[in-house]
């Protein structure tokens, strides 16, 4: 594993090949954060796709390009977002969704946790992120942040 590749802490073997293809797009996007590779991140998304980022109880509504622009690529700190629990993938023909709990680390310390909800479209045989919604919580703020039953 390279120094810039994000560590994923879940079992990929339970997914079908098509589910792994969807998951790989999200992994590539997250790997782009740690690698400070804006191009890698941009290649995974529909640039004008939408995003809702819940911060301090209020939504930040932006595009997927806007999400990428929020990443502090010039920060001297090591940054990484990793999937921290078993993802859920659902596919219907040419659309898909992915539910992933995550940890966001700065200098190898958890800064915040939350859930990413990804939507995908399959275009010309390739999965791309079409939208994302997420929340950001203080570590250990919610014992059920990893729950799908809320």
Secondary structure, DSSP 8 states (H G I E B T S, - for coil): --TTS----S-GGGS-HHHHHHHHHHHHHHHHHHHT-HHHHHTTEEEEEEEEEEETTEEEEEEHHHHHHTS-TT-SS-EEEEE-S--EEEEETTEEEEEEEEEEEETTEEEEEEEEEEEEEEETTEEEEEEEEEE-B-TTS-TTTT-S--
